[in-house]
């Protein structure tokens, strides 16, 4: 009687590299189907990133004319959005996304009845930006270039003086 060869009885399995490759491709397809494609049709700020739309805080030329920004104020607005808007909100109303986590709400720069710890002159705003407010969540921004601080102050003064535009 002939013995059957054990080599012929063994099936060759799928190599681990092929299985890993299929798994990785499947994983990326799942990401595309469940995350990227729905975000493209989303109308939220995240979806707008996928649609090559301007950021929600971007300002159009028409808005720039309506708000009557100088170049320094516009640069100050951009720096304010970058460094301050998380707490103070994009238009300075104290309604930024992190404002709900603060012990004391950030001031509303548009409301003329708002009280400020250091005052609202150029000198006091510069002091607040550079040194922060002790025993509060207002951090120091001493590391910002002087020109950036001056531009932010110009923007804040514009907000305060032109509250009716906002």
Secondary structure, DSSP 4 states (H G I P E B T S, - for coil): -PPPPHHHHSPPPPPHHHHHHHHHHHHHHHHIIIIIHHHHH--SHHHHHHTTPPPTT---HHHHHHHT--HHHHHHHHHHHHHTHHHH-TTSSS--TTGGGSSSPPP-SS-TT---SS-SSHHHHHHHHHH--TTSS----TTS-HHHHHHHHHHHHHHHHTGGG-
